[in-house]
Amino acid sequence: MEEPRKDLLMQVEGMTCQGCVNSVTKAVQRLDPSATVEVDLEHGRVHVVTQAQSVEVARAIDAAGFEATAMTG
């Protein structure tokens, strides 16, 4: 059975440019290719709709070189 999709909001430190947005998006989509990722660069937030757990998403973003903290999920 498929995991239900979760609506997660992450606070992400260290994002400063479009390259950062692309890195974060790719990191999450490597974890869950069907995930939707919306990055708010100005406020340092990432909204993710995914089947992955928030801790997995945070680890994936951390591995891409950023510091992620789950605000929801």
Buried (B, 14 or more C-beta within 10 A) or exposed (E): EEEEBBEBBBBBEBBEEEEBBEBBBEBBBEBBEEBBBEBEBEEBBBBBBBBBBBEBBBBBBBEBEBEBEBEEB
